[in-house]
């Protein structure tokens, strides 16, 4: 049995049966058998079913948000934002499906037609994440189902109840039980899924786990998509609006208690405005309310995974030992049950420190003074990751010149920590391979078929 606890209180929430290797094998075979009929329904009918799922989500926002908050520790307003935020993503996929993955006639000279078709991959594995289970999962299972695939869905063991709600709503909306298959458990269930006859693996999580998945399935030449970690930098230029940049980046670093793949994790500030920016940043962070995630006033919630607290403590200790200045926070909270860490700001940091090199995945940020654009760019690119990067400046040309040279899949000018369904989400380097979202994120769940049709 998988035991689920509230990370804010330590209280038990539920016990859920874990899938055994035999169950995984059985359900994978059932999905393989059911997938052709799902694909044969046709795109229009699958779109109608996903539209019903959207309606069902919207009708249960409060209950779904409460469950997410209870098992992950996400503040309730942010949980509500996430569930509501999935709705326009579904709308985008539904609006673009026919044009993106419907058959396209590309040429007709009177005797021969050329048509581009999009066939489903078949049976795909979706190993999802706990930090944004609706966003991260929905980026995969919605377009995968629209394209005609069956989905073997393993929610994170830290957001299992949310994953089971997603499965329930999909099934109630008309997705067959064997077409969307939830499989509960930890790493052993994920490993068992990789042993099945599958046509694609879509994983969101750590770089280390992504490496193991790539090694396991690489020789099979199936679709592999890995959305891994990040150490996302932002540069604040000397002409930036200091207060606006500080407020935006504090939110970008601390939203969801810093537990986001695209959280701002490194900040470089031009020496001319460094002190003013740091003061405004710390003032903003000190205004964040730490407390009961179920409270509407809470901004900083619990740490979902207790072992991550030791990682954050180690980064603070390493930085201070190497000369960093701790401006606020820096310790776990022991005056309450559950997993808690103070929002933490460090200055006088450099790239000898783990806090500026290794993913933190918590409410901690290092701020480094730089002499100008060239130094900022060099430091932004001094990383094995490449998920997002940003620049704050009044000058768009200046921002574009820097961002065009940054090694990142997504770049921001005067904003951060933003995702749009209209644009692809992808990473460079150790941030992974493949993409979700956009029309490309619909097509990634298909195999193109080239039709050459000559009239007799």
N, C-alpha and C positions, 0 to 999 in steps of 0.2 A: 504493500500500500504506500502511496505517495502522501506524506503528511505535509499539509499546507499551513503556514503560520503567517500572522500579521506582522510584518517587519517593524511596525511602529510600536507594537505592544508585546510582541512575542507570543500572543495568545493563539491557540490552535483555531483554524478556520474550518478545515475539512480533511478527510482522508479519502483518496481517490484510487481505485485499482490501477496499477501500472500494467502496461502491455508487456507480455512475455514475448520472447523471440518467436514462439509458435503462433501467437496471436498476430504479430506483425506479418509473418509469412502468409497467414490465412487471409488477412485483410488486404494485403497487397495483391494476392491472386484474385480476390473478389473485385478489386478496383480495376485490374486488367480486364476482367471479363465484362465489367459494366461500362467501361469507357467508350467502346464503339457506339453503343446506343445513345449515350450522351452526346457524342459528336454528331450523330445522325439526326438529332432533334433539329439542328439548324441554328444559325446564329440568332435569328429573330426570337425564337422561343427561349433560348438561353438568356438573351437580354431581358426578356419579360420576367424570368425567374430572379435574375439579379436585381431588377427594379423592385420586386417584392421584398427582397432582402434589405434593400435600402430603406423601404418604408418600415419594415420591422425594426431595424436599428433605430430609426428616428422615434419610434413609439416607445422605446425602452431606454432612452438615454440616461435617465436618472439612476435606474437600477443597475445598468451596465457600468456606469461611472463609479457607483458605490462599490461594486465588486472589485473593479480595477484598483481603486484606492485602498481597499482592505488588504489585497494580496500583494500589492507592489509598493505601497507607501506613497504613491503619487498624490499630491494635494488635489482635493476634490474638484476645484475649478479647472485644473489642468487635465484631470481625467475626463471631465465633461467636454473640454475643448477637443480632446483627442477623438472621442466618439463622434462628436458633431463634425470634426474635421474630416472624418472618413467619407461623409456624405458627398461633398463636392468632388472627391476623387472618384467615387463610383459614378457620379454624373459625367465626369470627363470620359471615363472608359466607355460608358454607354453611348455617349455622343460620338465618339471616335471609332467605335468598333467596326462598323460596316465599311467605312472608308479605309481603315487600316488593315483589317484582316479578312475583309470580304474579297471575292475574286475581282481582279482588275484586268480589263482588256486593254492591252498596251499597243496593239497594232492589228490592222485588218486591211489587206491590200486587194480584197475581193476574192482571192483564192485561198489565202492562208491567214489565220488569226493567231495571235500570240496572247496568251492569257497567263497572268500570274496568280496562282492560288496559294492559300495559306492553310496547311494541314496542322492539326494539333500535334504536339510532341508525343502525347500518349498518356503515360502515368508519370506524374512528377512528385517529388518529395519537397515539402516546404517545412524546413526546420526554422522556426520563427524565434523572435526575441521577446523578452519580457518588458523592456523599457518603453516600447510603443507597440503593443501587440495589435492594435487596430490598424495603425499606419503601416508598420512593417509587414504584418501579415496580409493586410488588404492590398498592398502593392503587388503581392504575388498571387494570392488565391482568386482575387476578382478577375484579373485578366486571364489567368490560367483557365478558370472555368468558362469564361466567355469564349475562349479559343477552342473549347471542346475537350480539354484535358480532364482526367481524374486526378485528384490531389490527395496524397497521403500527408496529413498535416500533423506535425509534432509541435504543439505550443511549448514554450519554455516551461520548465517545471516550476518557475517562479510566477507564472501567470496562467496556470492551468485552468482555473475556474473561468477566467475570461475566454480562453480558447474553447472551452466546452460551451459557453454561451454563443460564441460565433458559430460553432457547428450546429447547435440547436436551431438558431435562426436561419441558417442556410437550408437545413433540412425542412423546416416548417415552410420555407418559401418555395420549395419544390426541387431542390437539389437532391438526387437520390442518395441514400445512406452509403452506398458503395462508391459513389463518385467523389464525395468529400468525406474523408475518413480521419477523424481525430485519433491520435495514438499518444497516450499519456505516459510520461516518464522522463528520465534523465538521459545521460549519455549512452547508456546501454540500448535504449530504444532507438536513438539516432544511429548507432552503429548497426543495429539490426536492419534498419531501413535501407542503409547503403548496400546491404547484401542482396536485396531483392532485384527482380527484373524491372528496372525503372528506366525512364527516358530523360530525366533531368533532375538536378538537385539545386535547390534555391535556399541558401543558408544566410542567416544574419547572426553575427556573433563575433567572438574573439579571433584574432589572427592565428593563434595556436590551433584552435579547433578547425579553422578554415584550412590550414595546412594539412591536417590529418584527413579531412574530407577530400581535398584535392589529390592526396596520395592514394586514397582508397578507390576513387572512381576515375582518375585520370586515364588509366589504360583502357577503359571501356569506351572512350570517345562519346560520352553522352553530354548533353548540355549541362554546364556547371556555372553557377553564378554565386559569387561570394561577396557579401557586403560586410566588410570587416571594420577594424577600428580606425581611429583618426587622432591626430594631434593638431587640431585645426588652428591656424594662426590668423591674426588680424593686425594690420599696421595702422596706427593713428598718425596721420601726417600733421605737420605744424600748422596747416591752415584749417584743420578740422574744428567743428563746433565741439568744444571740450565737454560741455555738460551733456549734450545729446549723444555723443559718442560713448561717454562713460555709462550713461543709463542704458543705452542699447546693448553694450557689450557686457555689462553686469548681468542683464537678463539673459544674453546669449551664453554666458558662462554658467549661470546658476539655475536656469529653468530646468524643471524636472530633477532638481537637486543635482544638477550637473551630469545626470546619467543619460546622455544623449550621444549618439555617434558623431553628430555634427556640433556638439557644444564647442564654444570658443575655449581653447585650452592653452593658447599662448598669445600674449599681447605685446606688441612692440610699439613704443611711443617715441616720437621725435623729441629730442632733448629740449627743444624750446618750450614745449608744453607739458613735458613729462610730469612735473610736480603738481601742476594744476589738475591734470587728468587723474593722477593717482588719488588726489584728495577727493575729487568728485566721485571716483569709482568706489572708494572705501565708504564714503558717505552713503552711496546708493545701497551697497551691500549691507551695511549696518542697519538699513531700514527694512530689510527683508524679515518677515515674521517666520520664526521657526516654531512649529507646533503640531497639534493634532491634524493629520492629513485630511480628516473628515470636516475640519472647520473651513468655512468660506474665507477666512482671513489668512490662512496659512499659505506661505509661498515656498518655504523650504520644508520638505517632508523627510521621510525616513530613507535610509540607504537600503535598497532591496536585498542585497546580498551581504550578510555580516562579514565575510572575509575581506570585502573591499575596504573596510575601515582600516585594516592593518596596512593596506597598500597606501592609503592616503596619509596615515601616520608616518610611514616610512619615507614618503616623498617630502613631507614637511621636515622631518629630522635630517634628511640628506641635504636639503636646500639650506637649512640653517647652519649645518656643520660646514658648508662651503661658502658661507658669507651672506646668504640672503637675509632680508629683514622681514619678519612676520608682522604684518600691519593689522590683521584682525583674524580671529578664529584660530584654527590650527590644532584642534583636539576633538576627540570623541566626547559626546555628552553622556555622562554616567549618572545623571540625576533623575533618570527615567528609564523604564524598560524599553527594549527594542534596540534598533540600529540607528544611531544618530551621529552626525559629524557636523561641526560648525562650518558655515561658509567661510572660506579661508582665502586671504589675499597675501601674496608674497611679492616684494620688490627686491631690487638689486640681484636679480637672478641672471643666470647665464646657461649656456648649453652644456656645461659640465654637470648640471643638475638633472636628476630624473624627472622633476616636475616639468621641465622644458623638453623632454625627449620621449618619455613613456606615457601612454594613455593613462589619464587619471580616473575618468569615469566617476566623478564626484564633485562636490562643491568647492573646488580649489582652482586657483589661477595664479600664474606667474606673470609679472609685468616687467619688461626689460627696456631700458633706455637705449635708443639708437641715434646715430649721428645724422641719418638721412635716408633717402629712398634706397640707395644702393645697399647699404648695410641691412636695412629691413628686408629687402628681397632675398639677400643671401641667407639670412637667418630663417626666413619663412620656408625656403627650400631645403634647409638643413634638417631633413627628416626622412624616415623611410615610408611615411604615410603620405597620402595625397587625396584627401576627401574634399574639404572645403578650405577657402581662404578669403580674406576680405581686406578692404582698404577704406578708411574714412578720410575723405578730403573733399573740399568744395570743387575741385578741378576734375571733371570727368576724364579728360585726356590723360591726366597724370595717373588716375586710378587705372585706366585701361592699359597704359604702358606697363604698369607694374603687374597687374593681374594677368596680362597676356603671357607673362614669363613665369608665373607661379605654377608649380606642378600640382594641380588639383582638378578634380572633375567638376566642381562647382565653385564659382567665384562671386563675391558680393561687393557692391559699391554702396557704402553708407547704410548697410544693413548686415544681418548675420543670422545664422540658425534658421534659415527659411527654406521651405521645400514647396515646390509647385507641381501639380500633376501635369502641367503642360511641358515641363522641362525634364530631361532625363536625370536620373540620380545614379552616379557612378563614381568610382574611385580609381586612383592611380597607385602604383606600388603596392605596399602592404595593406592598403585600404580595400583591396579586392579586385575582382574581375566581373564583367557583365554590368547590367543596368536594370533599373526598374523605372516606372513612370514614363510619361510622354507616349506618343504613338509607337516609339521604338520599344517601350515597355509592354505594349500589347503584342507586337510582332515577335518578341523574344520567346514567347510561348508557342511558337509555330515553326513548321518546316516549310520553307517556300517550295512550291512545285511549279515548274515551267511547263506550260501546255503549248505545243505546236500543233495547230488544228488546220489541216488542209482539206478543203471541200473536194468531193469526188467529181 
